[in-house]
Amino acid sequence: MRFIVDECTGSTVARWLRDQSHEVFSVYEEARGTADDDILDKAYSENWILITNDKDFGDKVYRDKRPHHGVIFLRLQDERAVSKIDAIEKLLDGYQDQLAGAFVVVTETQVRFGHK
């Protein structure tokens, strides 16, 4: 799969995804300081699924009706990289075929799919 990993989600998550054979663009490593609108534009125009823990992307998708090819919003109590990786691993194991085009909220105990 193709993922753009937001700066706040971190380079450790990006490296782990690459190790799992996914194609990854890391905002932290390759475009630090890029505005959220520009990240969402890049993700949409280049067909990436965005992984973020920045709730502003929810506003952009739902309130502003911004197009996307998929957003994974990590809403975790524990923001350590190991927790993010654990949540993403469980998500990919159980829902990988449902991620394209979906807005997904992931917590430690729950996965919720928003409207496409």
C-alpha positions as CSV (number, residue, x, y, z in Angstrom):
1,M,0.0,0.0,0.0
2,R,1.0,3.6,-0.4
3,F,1.1,5.8,2.8
4,I,2.0,9.4,3.5
5,V,3.0,9.6,7.1
6,D,2.3,13.0,8.7
7,E,5.1,14.8,10.5
8,C,3.5,14.4,13.9
9,T,3.1,10.6,13.4
10,G,6.9,10.4,13.0
11,S,9.7,8.8,11.1
12,T,9.8,5.6,13.2
13,V,6.3,4.7,12.0
14,A,7.4,5.5,8.4
15,R,10.4,3.2,8.7
16,W,8.3,0.4,10.1
17,L,5.9,0.6,7.3
18,R,8.7,0.5,4.8
19,D,10.1,-2.6,6.6
20,Q,6.6,-4.1,6.0
21,S,7.1,-3.5,2.2
22,H,4.7,-0.5,1.9
23,E,5.5,2.5,-0.2
24,V,5.9,5.5,2.2
25,F,6.4,9.2,1.9
26,S,7.4,10.6,5.3
27,V,6.6,14.3,5.8
28,Y,9.0,14.3,8.8
29,E,11.9,13.0,6.7
30,E,11.1,14.6,3.3
31,A,9.0,17.7,3.7
32,R,9.1,18.9,7.3
33,G,7.0,22.0,8.0
34,T,4.6,21.4,5.1
35,A,1.1,22.8,5.7
36,D,-1.8,20.4,6.3
37,D,-3.6,21.6,3.2
38,D,-0.5,20.8,1.1
39,I,-0.2,17.4,2.7
40,L,-3.8,16.6,1.9
41,D,-3.4,17.8,-1.7
42,K,-0.3,15.7,-2.2
43,A,-2.0,12.6,-0.7
44,Y,-5.0,13.1,-3.0
45,S,-3.2,13.9,-6.2
46,E,-0.6,11.1,-5.8
47,N,-3.0,8.5,-4.4
48,W,-1.6,8.1,-0.9
49,I,-3.5,7.1,2.2
50,L,-2.6,9.6,4.9
51,I,-1.7,8.4,8.4
52,T,-1.9,11.2,11.0
53,N,-2.6,11.9,14.7
54,D,-3.5,15.5,13.9
55,K,-7.3,16.0,14.4
56,D,-7.3,19.0,12.0
57,F,-7.5,16.6,9.1
58,G,-10.9,15.5,10.3
59,D,-12.1,19.1,10.0
60,K,-10.6,19.4,6.5
61,V,-12.3,16.2,5.3
62,Y,-15.7,16.6,7.0
63,R,-16.3,20.3,7.4
64,D,-14.3,21.5,4.4
65,K,-15.3,18.5,2.2
66,R,-11.7,18.0,1.1
67,P,-11.2,15.0,-1.2
68,H,-8.9,12.1,-0.1
69,H,-8.0,8.6,-1.0
70,G,-8.0,7.5,2.7
71,V,-7.1,9.0,6.1
72,I,-6.1,7.0,9.1
73,F,-6.5,9.1,12.2
74,L,-4.6,7.7,15.2
75,R,-6.4,8.9,18.3
76,L,-4.3,7.1,20.9
77,Q,-3.8,7.8,24.6
78,D,-0.2,6.6,24.4
79,E,1.5,8.6,21.6
80,R,4.8,6.6,21.7
81,A,5.9,5.2,18.3
82,V,5.5,1.7,19.6
83,S,1.9,2.3,20.3
84,K,1.3,3.9,16.9
85,I,2.9,0.9,15.2
86,D,0.9,-1.6,17.3
87,A,-2.4,0.2,16.3
88,I,-1.4,0.4,12.6
89,E,-0.4,-3.3,12.6
90,K,-3.7,-4.4,14.0
91,L,-5.5,-2.1,11.6
92,L,-3.7,-3.6,8.6
93,D,-4.2,-7.1,9.8
94,G,-7.9,-6.7,10.1
95,Y,-9.0,-4.0,7.7
96,Q,-6.3,-3.5,5.0
97,D,-8.8,-4.1,2.1
98,Q,-11.2,-1.4,3.5
99,L,-8.8,1.5,3.9
100,A,-8.9,3.0,0.4
101,G,-11.2,6.0,0.4
102,A,-12.1,5.7,4.0
103,F,-11.7,8.0,7.0
104,V,-10.7,5.7,9.8
105,V,-10.3,6.6,13.5
106,V,-8.1,4.2,15.4
107,T,-7.9,4.0,19.2
108,E,-6.2,1.4,21.3
109,T,-9.4,-0.6,21.5
110,Q,-11.5,0.4,18.5
111,V,-11.5,1.0,14.8
112,R,-14.3,3.3,13.4
113,F,-14.9,4.0,9.7
114,G,-16.4,7.3,8.8
115,H,-18.4,8.1,5.7
116,K,-16.6,7.9,2.4
